Amino acid sequence: MTGRATFALTAFGLALLALAFVLQGAAADPVWLIPRRLMKLAAMIVGGCAVALSSISFQTVAGNRILTPAVMGYEAVYLLLQSVLVVTLGASGLTLWGGSGGFLLSILFMLGYSLTLDRWLFRDGRADLWMLMLVGLVLTMVIGTVTQFLQLRISPGEFAIFQSAAQISFERVEPWRLLVSTILFCVICLAGWRGLPALDVLALGRDQAMSLGIDHRRAVRRLLMLIAVLVAVSTSLIGPTAFMGIFVANLAYALAPGAGHRLTLPMGCAIAVGMFLLAQLMVERLFDYRTTVGILVNLACGVWFLALMLRQRSMI
Amino acid sequence: MILLTDIGKSHGTRAVLSGITARFPRQSLTSIIGPNGAGKSTLLMLIARLAEPGSGRITLGGADIARISRAEYARRVATLRQFPAIELRLTVEELVAFGRFPHNRGRPTAEDRRATDEAIAFLSLDTIRKARLDELSGGQRQMAFLAMTIAQQTHCLLLDEPLNNLDMRHALRIMQALRSLCDDLGRTVVAVIHDINFAANHSDQIIALKDGRLHSSGTVDQVVTEAGLRDLYGLDFHILPRPHGRLCDYFTPKGEAG
């Protein structure tokens, strides 16, 4: 059980990192620093786990190791929604709506987008990888252009608010939003728990999964719904994560080769949270806030994505 | 027994299958033969419920298969498609254990482990049971997938070109395994077979399709005739009787042989 040993090791390293993050230099003002850091840590855990779970299960549904919800335009849809909200409601509207309303609205939007994907792309379960990537790319570009167009119409102040929603950050975590996200995340995990063995069977491909008694259409639709909520949770809590999902998922596969989802999912969660912790620590201690977590994470994961594409070009 | 009544299926406006009526008796090995594009695989996919027929009815033991739940169907009928996913990094053992999913929904019991072991032993895969699929040859991988289908312990097995891309030794081993599944374990096997000699020498029954229609069906003696095969494939055949079967020779058409 080398996969399990690796996971134990990863989890141990993660716990050390978390401890270091919460306690580093906390002696200065423990009462103020520690609760704030614990909240950031909670946001990293919920957000990171949501990214890892959604990416790995999306790759299983899509049957390849390149596509993630982010690549397929889920986050672009979220950003579009945010700019529409800023344009229609103004900055005050966003802060107001950015609360409960915006959150629920973005979940609804993600669900709608998931249903559309399911209807048009996974319809007969034989979605072609290149077709999916092309659709994801074009959608991301089109939505991005529309978002930019909308941004030209808003004031610099409103733009700054939008901008803060468009980057990974743990600074803007509010207690109530964290609470709602955590509750939603737990509900999704409970709902997904029952389907965990089926996820392994889905990895065998549509035909084989169906011959093993899985109602493929219903299983895919259900998973895409769960994934939509997870992406909404992670994007609204910590911001768009772009290529991070691919990195997390592929590193999890590499560390636990041939393992089922029972191992790769928690492994992915540990990697994602560990990455956030590391990036945040680097931003705070090494770069002294002159860079952001988003830049560090996207830089590392973007390079990984390129490498993966070059290395696996013949495989996919 | 599986009974097909007046089955039709079309892709867009093109009819892939039409008016197919056939029966697959219990505890027998039926080969589906015919030229490329005759609709063999499509017919098998309809029986496997991987696609829905446009018209007609398929029954299993008298019950319409569309009314059987998918989970229940997987305990009665196992299907092996062509070219199964190969980038899986599972071991042979882990793959075969998936065959138990319809019975345990992912929570294996001692009974499941026994069935997995039996399936592995049945195809003599014990030596490679810990090997990873991506390290195996095409033939061994095909055997591993067949073992998974056998571990499903269904009354009926549907196999889409199980001999595809195999060397003679692996092909013969798979055919003998299918034969033994029928004779020793009482299973019903339906396989799409391209090699007419394997079909003619190992089947109980043959169903021949051409252009989406039933060309001929019946016992080997009824279907494998020089006139019948010539009409089916558009080739000249010599059928040579052998002590333990027959040999269909189409390699040297008339006039060209020396």
Interface residues (C-beta under 8 A of the other chain):
Chain A: G63 L196 P197 A198 D200 V201 A203 L204 G205 D207 Q208 M210 S211 L212 G213 I214 D215 P257 G258 M315
Chain B: A48 R49 L50 R70 A71 E72 Y73 A74 R75 V77 A78 T79 L80 R81 P84 A85 E87 L88 R89 L90 T91 E94 F98 G99 F101 P102 R105 G106 R107 R132 T149 Q152
